[in-house]
Amino acid sequence: MPLVRCFVALFVMSFSTIMVRAQLSSASIARAQQYSEAHNGRAMVVQEGGKLRFEKYYSGYSKGEPLHIYSGTKSFFGVLAVIAQEDGLLSLDERVAETVAEWREDPRKSQITIRETLNFTSGLETGFEEIYGRSSEDKIARAVSLEAKRERGQSFIYGPGNMNIFCEVLRRKLKSKGLSYEDYLTKKLIRPLGIQISRWREDAQGNVVPSAGMYMNAQEWIKFGEMINAGGRVGMKQIVGTESLRECFRGTEINPAFGLCFWVNGNAGQPGAREVDVEEELEIDPLPEDWRGGVICNQAPRDLIVSLGSTFQRLYVVPSMDLIVVHHGKPGHEFRDYDFLEILFAGANRTEAAAQVKEKRQTKPIFKKLFRPPGQDQ
């Protein structure tokens, strides 16, 4: 046993040394915050090596105040999906129609898998009007009637429809257990993480909105980042297997920058890698469906993982640097992930060499359609 303890101690010391060498520059953190404050930001928190490096609140926002994280909510359901697969409740590659019988006679919808609803390659229409429109209907069930406008795997179609279909599958599978999908999320993820959700946005039937429903503060969101950074572990408890969690961070051919409800940076520095500003791209009408070559930031580490909500709500996680950053923003269109991240990682002492590929960044037309001020869903 003494030998084992000695080995563990040496491993921890070596690991800690690596983490020290991989720290961000204090000057870069300060400049990134200045960029944020000048571009519609209102909070920035940096945790590195398990310790708070930086914390600042501004533009009328104060510490502990809950904010709507919008589509950052989706990432929780991506993790819940792989937990459900570990539980034997579902398989990511099973067809939705095995559970949703109404899809079995439709030539396109009958072939869609659960995985494809979570990486948005199902071909299903967005569902923005049907799901975010004001009506008293059950918006989870309403998604069943959405049309498949493209063949599966041939397009990336971002919208709430896919998330609602996933939750309808969960709801039907959990019915015999007497659980709702919200109950299952709370039991398997929210409670083990010790997260306090300040409030949920719900439809008229009381269904929490899986695509954009959570309100929480930076300190709570960081807990989710800590679990991701630790490979699915919380303290000494593994709440989701590391290999299972990795399923969430694998992009697709049509969009290498999006996994299962997370944005990812694995394509950084590759030939032809195209930096995309997600909020800006998602305001183009019609929505872009081909995101091949997409990357969040060529100057950021390839293992950067992003839980992304509109009005610049961001949870950035870089496991190779033991780094978690929360950013909160407010309505406007000045903030750009690639600019913010290039500033933040400038001079960073990390094991992965910074990508040298830099392309001319072009601002695309803005259509004020999908990302709306607080009080309206996206």
N, C-alpha and C positions, 0 to 999 in steps of 0.2 A: 504493500500500500504506500509506504513512503516514496518508493520509486515512481509510482503512478502520480502521486501528488507533485513530485518534482517535475515530471514531464508536463503535467498540466500547467504548473507555474511558469515553466520555460515557454510553453506555447502562448500563454496569455501575455507574457512579457514581450515576446516576438511580435504578436499580433498588435499589441499596444504601440510598439515602436513603429510598425508600418503605418498605423493610424496617425501618429504624430507627424510623420513625413508627408502624409497625404492631406494635411489641413489646407483649408482655403486661406488666402491672404486676407488679413484684417482690412487692408486698404480696398481690396476688391469687394468685400462685403459692404463696406461703407459706400462705395461708389454705386453698387447695385441698389442699395436703399435710396440713395439720392435719385437714381434713375426712376425707381418706383414712385417716389413722392412727386416727381415732376411729371409722371405719366399715369395719373389716376389710381395710384396705389394708396392703400391706407394701413397696411400692416406688413411686417416682415419679421419672421422668427427663424433663426438658424440653430440647429442642434447638430453637433458633430462629435463623434466619439462618445455618444451618450450624454454629452454635457451641453448646456446652453451656451452658445457662442455669441448670439446677438438677438436682441428683441426690441422692437420699436413700433409704436402705434402713432398714427398721424392722420391728417385730413379729417379731423372730427371723430375718429374712431378710438375707442378705449379698450384696454385689456379686459378680456373676459366677456366682451359683448358678443352674443351669438350672431352669426351671419348666415345667410342662405348660401350654401355651397353649390347649389344648382347641380350640374351634371357630375360634380365630384361624388354625388350619391351613387352613380352607376358603378363605380369601382367596388363599392361594398358588395354589390350583387354579383360582380365578377368573382370575387373571393368566395362568396356564399355558394356559387355554382360548383366550384371545385371541392368545397367541403361536402356538398350534397353528393358529389360523385364518390368521394371517399366513404361516405355513409351508406353507399349502395342505393341511394334514393333515385338516382338517375345516372345515365352515361352521357357525357357531352356529345358523343357521336350518334346517339339514338335519334330517330326522327321524331319531330314534334307531334306528328300525326299518330304516333303510337299512344299518345295521351289525349291529344285534341282530335277526337274522331271526326269533327266537322271538316278537317283538312284532307281526309283520306281519298276523296274523289277528285281533288284538284291536282292537275298534272304537275304544277310547280310546287305548290305548298306542301304536297304530300311527301316531297323529297327533302324538305328543309330540316336540318339538324339543330339540336339545342345549341351546339357550339356556334353555328352560323347566326343565331339570334344574338349572341353575346359579342361576336366580332363584327356584326352588322354587314355580313356578306350574304344574308339570306335572300336578298332581292325584294324583300317586303317594302312596301311604300312607307314613307316616314311616319304617317299618322299624326302629324302636328295638329291639323285642324280637328280631326276626330277625337283625339285624346286631350288636347289642351283647350279645346272649345268649351264654352260654358254650357253644361247640360247636367241633368240629374242622373244620367245613366252610369252604370258600372263601367269605368274606363278600362279596367283590366280585361273584362270580358269583351269589351268593344273591339279590342285589338284582333280578336279571332276573325272578324269579317274584313280586315284589311287585305288588299290585293297584293300578290307578288308581281311586281312590275318588271322584274328582270330574272334571268336564270340565276340560281344560287352560285356564289363564288365569282360571278362576273362583274360585280359592282360593290362599292362601299356606300351604303345609304344610311346616313346618320339621322336618328330620330327616335321618339319614344315608343314607336310601335313594337320594335324588337324586344325592348325591356319588358313591356307589358305582356307580350307573349310568353317570355320566360317565366314571369311571375304567375301567369295563368297555368302553365305546366306545373310549377311548384304547388300552386293552390290545389290542383286536382290530385297531385301525388300525396299531399299532406292531409287531405280530407279525412282519410281513415285514421289518422293519428290525432285528429282534433286540433290541429295547429293551422294558423294562417301563415302566409309567407313572412309577414312581419314578426310573428312569434318565433319562427325558425331563425330569422336573421338575428333577433335579440338573443336567443338561446345560444346560437353557435358562434356569434361574432361580437355583437355589441356588448353583451354582459361580460364575456371573458376578457375583452379589451378594457373594460371599465370606462367605456365612453358614455358621456351624458349627451343625448340628443336633446337640444333645447325645445324643438318642435318639429313636426312633420307637416308638410303640405299634403293634403288628402283630396280625393274626389268626393262627390256628394254622397257616395255610399260608404265612406270611411276607409277606402283603400289608400294606403300611403303610396305616394308617387315614386316609383323606383328609378325613374330617369332623372329626377331633379327635385327631390322632396325634403332633403335634410337641412336643418339649421344647427350649427354648432360653432364653438369658438376655436381659435388656433390651438389651444392646449389640448383640446379633445381630438382634433384632427391629427395632431402629431402622434397620438397613441396608435392610430391606424398605420401611420408611416413607420413607427417603431416595429410593429409586427412584420411589415413587409421587409424592412431592413434586416430583421433577424431571421428571415427565411421561414416565417409562419409561426414563430415562437413568441410567447408572452411570458416573461420570467422563465421559470423552469418547465412551463407547459407548452407542448407543441399543439396548437389549435388547428393547424392545417399543415400537411406535409410539405416540405420544401419543394420536392419535385412536382407536387400538385399545384403549388402556388406558381411555379414557373410557367404553367399553362397560360396564366393570365398575361404573360409578357412576351408572347410569341406573335409577331405580326403576321399578316397574310400577304399573298402576292399582290393583291389589288391595293392593299394599304399596309406596308411594312411598319408604319408608325402607330398602328393600333392593334392591341391584343384583345383580351377578353375584358372589355370595359376600362382599359388603361391605355394611355398614350405612351409610346416607347421610342427610344432613340437608337435602336440597334443598327440602323442604316447610316449612322453618322460617319462622315469621312469617306464613304464608298463612292466610286465613280458615278456621277450622275445624281448624287444625293441632293434632293431639292428641299430646302428649308420651307416649312409651311407655317403660316400663322393660322392656327385652328379657328379662332373666333372669326377672323376675317374671311377665311375660306367658306365657313358655314353661313355666311351672309350673302354669298353669290347666288343669284337666281338665274337659271336653275342650279340646284346644288351640284357641286362636282361629285362624280361617282368613281373616277379613276384617280387614285392617290399614289400610284406606283412611283417609287423613288423618294417618297416622303420621309422627312426627318424633322425633328423638333429643333435641333441646333447642332450644326457641324462642329462647333467649338466645345460642346459639352461631352461628358463621358458617354460611351455607348450603352452603359448599363443604367442610364438615367431612366427613371420611371415617373410618369406624371399622372396624377388624378386631377382632372381638369374640369372646372366649372366656369360658366360665363361670368362676365364682369371681372375677369382676372382672378378668380378664386383658384389657387393652385396648391397642390401638395407635390413637391419634388422629392424623390428619394434616389440616392446613389449608393447602393450597397458597398461598392468597392472603396468608397470613401467614408463609409459609416456616417452618411450625411442625410439630414432631413431638413427641408426648407418649406415653410408655409408662407404663402403670399396671399393677401386679401386686397381686392381692388373695388372700384366703384364704376358705375356706367360711364362709358366713353370708349374711344378707340385708339388711344395713344400707345398703350403698353404692347410690347412685342416680346414674346417668349425668347426668340433667338437673340434679340439685343440684350435683354436682361441677363440671360444665361451666359452670353459671351463675356459680359462685364464681370459677373459673379465668378466665373472660372478662370479669368485672366490671371496668369501667374500661379495657378493652383499646382501644388506639388503632389501629383497623383501618379499612380503606377502606369496608367494607360496614357500614352502620348496623345496630346491634343490633336484633333484632326486639322489638317492644313487646308482642306478644301473650303473655299469661300466663294459663293456665287453672288452675283448682283441681286439684291433683294428688291423686288418690285411690289409696290403697294397696289393691291387690287381694289376694284370699286367696292364701296360699302353699300349694302342694301339693308336698311334697318328693318329686319324681318324676324330673325330667329332669336337673337340675343337682346332681350328687353330689360328695362330697368326693374329693380326689385318690385315684387308685387304681381309680376307676370311670369308665367312658367316659360322655360325654354325646352 
